[in-house]
């Protein structure tokens, strides 16, 4: 499999013809060592997961990243959703060129100084699908091991530098936490994003259970769209009629109302623009950031 550097230079990944088992084993070992060296200056890695799509996970990730950066911390975000990348847009770097060296790619610098690496920075347009080409194969969307190899290169080829936090925005699917754990067995923690609906709770529970089975520390969960924040009267009304039910043993970090201005500013690449001192949504995001910092401070003490 080619590297991220090759993709940026040539515009596509190419499958290298298979060699012997020892060749493949040696390549995998070398990649693992390279990944370990690249992340040696990253203090904590946090996966933002859900299992269910459409819960606003990427919006929460972008705002959490800029909230941590506002506290003077160095933060990076890896967009692990290769087929539906959004972090470049949400952090305001959708049109940023990537500087490519011989051994690394410099991440884009987004809102709040957050470092960003996303497949969205490599595609020709926002509507371009992610494709893979190689011997004896037609073009098709990346799947399975191809995506794993790509994520490994995204992590290992990006010059992250010193980071306090590297947030990994995972795509939907209960198995995604297992995939990222295969790459980062010492994953520092995970945060689950859910909606106040029974369906969302059932699906997100699968991701939480998977994280527990893998031994990934669960920092807590965020209930997004917990109510509708009226932009005129600033009152919060319900968005779902079902009773809220949490997750056993998992702390609730914050409830985020559906806030049109908050969502609109983030979608425009300004995730910190709607988080003034009097903003209900802004206070909730700062609560999440404070909980993340406390979690790791307690773990280190």
C-alpha positions as CSV (number, residue, x, y, z in Angstrom):
1,X,0.0,0.0,0.0
2,X,1.3,3.5,-0.8
3,X,1.8,6.2,1.7
4,X,-0.1,9.4,2.4
5,X,2.8,11.2,0.8
6,X,2.3,9.1,-2.4
7,X,-1.4,9.9,-2.4
8,X,-0.8,13.6,-2.2
9,X,1.8,13.5,-4.9
10,X,0.1,11.1,-7.3
11,X,-3.5,11.5,-6.3
12,X,-4.3,7.8,-5.7
13,X,-3.3,4.8,-3.6
14,X,-1.9,1.8,-5.4
15,X,-1.8,-1.8,-4.1
16,X,1.8,-3.1,-4.1
17,X,1.9,-6.7,-5.5
18,X,2.1,-9.2,-2.7
19,X,5.4,-10.7,-1.6
20,X,6.4,-13.5,0.8
21,X,4.9,-13.8,4.3
22,X,8.2,-12.6,5.8
23,X,8.2,-9.5,3.5
24,X,4.6,-8.6,4.6
25,X,5.5,-9.2,8.2
26,X,8.5,-7.0,8.0
27,X,6.5,-4.2,6.3
28,X,3.9,-4.3,9.0
29,X,6.5,-4.3,11.8
30,X,8.3,-1.3,10.1
31,X,4.9,0.6,9.9
32,X,4.2,-0.1,13.5
33,X,7.6,1.3,14.6
34,X,7.1,4.3,12.4
35,X,3.6,5.0,13.8
36,X,5.0,4.7,17.4
37,X,7.8,7.2,16.6
38,X,5.4,9.6,15.0
39,X,3.0,9.6,18.0
40,X,5.8,9.6,20.7
41,X,5.1,13.3,21.4
42,X,1.3,13.0,21.6
43,X,0.3,12.9,25.3
44,X,-3.3,11.6,25.0
45,X,-5.4,10.0,22.2
46,X,-9.2,10.2,22.4
47,X,-11.6,8.5,20.1
48,X,-15.0,10.2,19.6
49,X,-17.4,7.5,18.6
50,X,-21.1,6.8,18.3
51,X,-22.0,3.7,16.3
52,X,-24.9,5.6,14.9
53,X,-24.8,8.2,12.1
54,X,-26.4,11.6,12.2
55,X,-25.8,12.3,15.9
56,X,-23.6,15.3,15.4
57,X,-20.4,13.6,16.4
58,X,-18.1,15.6,14.1
59,X,-19.6,18.9,15.2
60,X,-19.0,17.9,18.8
61,X,-15.4,16.8,17.9
62,X,-14.6,20.1,16.2
63,X,-16.0,22.2,19.1
64,X,-14.3,20.1,21.7
65,X,-11.0,20.5,19.9
66,X,-11.2,24.3,19.8
67,X,-12.4,24.4,23.4
68,X,-9.3,22.5,24.5
69,X,-7.1,24.7,22.3
70,X,-8.7,27.8,23.9
71,X,-7.3,26.5,27.2
72,X,-3.8,26.8,25.9
73,X,-3.5,23.1,24.9
74,X,-2.0,21.8,21.7
75,X,-4.6,19.8,19.8
76,X,-4.8,17.7,16.7
77,X,-7.8,16.0,15.0
78,X,-7.6,13.0,12.7
79,X,-10.7,12.6,10.5
80,X,-11.0,8.8,10.6
81,X,-14.1,8.8,8.3
82,X,-12.4,8.3,5.0
83,X,-15.5,8.0,2.8
84,X,-17.4,10.9,4.5
85,X,-14.8,13.3,5.7
86,X,-16.0,16.5,7.3
87,X,-13.4,17.8,9.7
88,X,-11.5,19.9,7.1
89,X,-14.8,21.8,6.5
90,X,-15.9,22.1,10.1
91,X,-12.5,23.4,11.2
92,X,-12.3,25.9,8.3
93,X,-9.4,24.4,6.3
94,X,-11.3,22.8,3.4
95,X,-9.3,24.7,0.7
96,X,-5.9,24.5,2.5
97,X,-3.0,23.0,0.6
98,X,-0.9,20.4,2.3
99,X,2.9,20.8,2.5
100,X,4.5,17.5,1.5
101,X,8.1,16.6,2.5
102,X,10.1,13.5,1.8
103,X,9.1,11.8,5.1
104,X,6.0,13.6,6.3
105,X,3.0,15.7,5.5
106,X,2.3,18.9,7.5
107,X,-1.3,19.0,8.9
108,X,-3.5,21.9,8.0
109,X,-4.0,24.5,10.8
110,X,-7.7,25.0,11.5
111,X,-9.8,27.1,13.9
112,X,-8.1,27.8,17.2
113,X,-4.8,26.5,15.9
114,X,-6.0,22.9,15.8
115,X,-4.0,20.7,13.6
116,X,-6.1,18.8,11.1
117,X,-5.6,15.8,8.8
118,X,-8.6,14.6,6.8
119,X,-9.2,12.8,3.5
120,X,-11.1,16.0,2.6
121,X,-7.8,17.7,2.2
122,X,-6.7,15.3,-0.5
123,X,-9.9,15.1,-2.7
124,X,-10.3,17.3,-5.7
125,X,-13.7,18.6,-4.6
126,X,-16.0,18.1,-1.7
127,X,-18.2,15.9,-3.9
128,X,-15.4,13.6,-5.1
129,X,-15.7,10.0,-3.7
130,X,-12.8,8.2,-2.2
131,X,-11.5,5.5,-4.6
132,X,-8.7,3.0,-4.7
133,X,-7.0,1.6,-7.8
134,X,-4.7,-1.3,-8.2
135,X,-3.8,-4.3,-10.3
136,X,-6.6,-6.6,-11.3
137,X,-9.2,-4.2,-9.8
138,X,-11.7,-1.7,-10.9
139,X,-12.1,1.5,-9.0
140,X,-14.2,1.1,-5.9
141,X,-14.7,2.6,-2.4
142,X,-12.2,1.6,0.1
143,X,-13.2,-1.1,2.5
144,X,-11.9,-3.2,5.4
145,X,-8.1,-3.6,5.3
146,X,-7.7,-0.9,2.7
147,X,-9.2,1.6,5.1
148,X,-7.1,0.3,8.0
149,X,-3.9,0.8,5.9
150,X,-5.0,4.3,4.9
151,X,-5.6,5.3,8.5
152,X,-2.3,3.9,9.6
153,X,-0.6,6.1,6.9
154,X,-2.6,9.1,8.0
155,X,-1.4,8.7,11.5
156,X,2.2,7.8,10.7
157,X,2.8,10.2,7.8
158,X,1.4,13.3,9.4
159,X,3.9,15.5,11.2
160,X,1.8,16.0,14.3
161,X,4.6,17.3,16.5
162,X,4.0,17.8,20.2
163,X,0.3,17.5,21.1
164,X,-1.5,17.4,24.4
165,X,-4.5,15.8,22.7
166,X,-5.1,14.0,19.4
167,X,-8.8,13.5,18.8
168,X,-9.9,10.8,16.4
169,X,-13.3,11.4,14.8
170,X,-14.6,7.9,14.0
171,X,-17.1,7.0,11.3
172,X,-20.4,5.3,12.3
173,X,-20.3,1.7,13.2
174,X,-19.9,-0.2,16.5
175,X,-16.8,-1.9,15.1
176,X,-14.9,1.3,14.4
177,X,-13.5,1.6,18.0
178,X,-12.0,-1.9,17.5
179,X,-10.4,-0.8,14.2
180,X,-8.7,2.2,15.7
181,X,-7.7,0.1,18.8
182,X,-5.9,-2.2,16.5
183,X,-3.8,0.7,15.3
184,X,-3.5,2.4,18.7
185,X,-3.7,-0.3,21.4
186,X,-2.8,2.3,24.1
187,X,-5.7,4.5,23.1
188,X,-6.2,6.9,26.0
189,X,-9.9,7.1,26.1
190,X,-13.2,7.2,24.2
191,X,-16.3,9.5,24.3
192,X,-19.6,8.4,22.9
193,X,-22.1,10.8,21.3
194,X,-25.8,9.9,21.4
195,X,-29.3,11.4,20.9
196,X,-32.1,11.3,23.5
197,X,-33.9,8.5,21.7
198,X,-34.2,4.8,22.5
199,X,-32.9,3.8,19.0
200,X,-29.8,5.9,19.4
201,X,-29.2,4.5,22.9
202,X,-29.4,0.9,21.7
203,X,-26.9,1.5,18.9
204,X,-24.5,3.6,20.9
205,X,-24.6,0.9,23.6
206,X,-23.0,-1.5,21.2
207,X,-20.0,0.8,20.8
208,X,-19.7,1.3,24.5
209,X,-19.7,-2.4,25.1
210,X,-17.1,-2.9,22.4
211,X,-14.9,-0.3,24.0
212,X,-15.2,-2.1,27.4
213,X,-14.4,-5.5,25.9
214,X,-11.2,-4.0,24.4
215,X,-10.2,-2.3,27.6
216,X,-10.5,1.2,26.2
217,X,-11.2,3.6,29.0
218,X,-14.6,5.3,28.5
219,X,-14.4,9.0,29.6
220,X,-18.2,9.4,29.3
221,X,-21.0,10.3,26.9
222,X,-22.5,13.4,25.4
223,X,-26.2,13.7,24.8
224,X,-26.5,15.9,21.7
225,X,-29.7,17.5,20.4
226,X,-31.2,17.1,23.9
227,X,-33.6,19.9,23.2
228,X,-34.3,22.7,20.8
229,X,-32.8,26.1,21.8
230,X,-35.1,28.9,20.6
231,X,-32.9,31.6,19.1
232,X,-35.5,34.3,20.1
233,X,-36.4,33.5,23.7
234,X,-33.3,31.3,24.6
235,X,-35.6,28.6,26.1
236,X,-35.0,24.9,25.5
237,X,-37.9,22.7,24.3
238,X,-37.9,18.9,23.8
239,X,-36.8,17.4,20.5
240,X,-37.8,13.8,21.4
241,X,-40.8,12.6,23.4
242,X,-39.1,9.4,24.8
243,X,-37.7,9.4,28.3
244,X,-34.0,9.8,28.6
245,X,-32.1,6.8,29.8
246,X,-28.4,6.8,30.4
247,X,-25.7,4.1,30.1
248,X,-24.8,2.0,33.2
249,X,-21.5,3.1,34.6
250,X,-20.9,5.8,32.0
251,X,-20.8,9.4,33.1
252,X,-22.9,12.0,31.3
253,X,-20.4,14.7,30.4
254,X,-22.9,17.2,29.1
255,X,-26.2,17.7,27.3
256,X,-26.1,19.8,24.1
257,X,-29.3,21.4,22.8
258,X,-30.0,21.8,19.1
259,X,-28.8,25.3,18.6
260,X,-29.2,26.7,15.0
261,X,-26.5,29.3,15.4
262,X,-24.0,26.8,16.9
263,X,-24.6,24.3,14.1
264,X,-24.5,27.0,11.4
265,X,-21.2,28.5,12.6
266,X,-19.6,25.1,12.9
267,X,-20.7,24.1,9.4
268,X,-19.2,27.3,8.1
269,X,-15.8,26.4,9.7
270,X,-16.1,28.6,12.8
271,X,-16.7,26.1,15.6
272,X,-15.9,28.6,18.3
273,X,-17.9,31.6,16.9
274,X,-21.1,30.7,18.7
275,X,-19.6,29.9,22.1
276,X,-19.8,33.2,24.0
277,X,-19.8,33.4,27.8
278,X,-23.6,33.5,27.8
279,X,-24.1,30.7,25.4
280,X,-25.8,27.6,26.8
281,X,-24.2,25.5,24.2
282,X,-20.8,27.1,24.8
283,X,-21.0,26.3,28.5
284,X,-21.9,22.6,27.7
285,X,-18.9,22.3,25.3
286,X,-16.6,23.8,28.0
287,X,-18.0,21.2,30.5
288,X,-17.0,18.4,28.1
289,X,-13.4,19.9,27.7
290,X,-13.1,20.2,31.5
291,X,-14.2,16.6,32.0
292,X,-11.7,15.4,29.5
293,X,-8.9,17.2,31.3
294,X,-10.0,16.0,34.7
295,X,-10.1,12.4,33.4
296,X,-6.5,12.4,32.3
297,X,-5.3,14.5,35.3
298,X,-6.8,11.9,37.7
299,X,-5.4,9.1,35.6
300,X,-1.9,10.6,35.8
301,X,-2.0,11.4,39.5
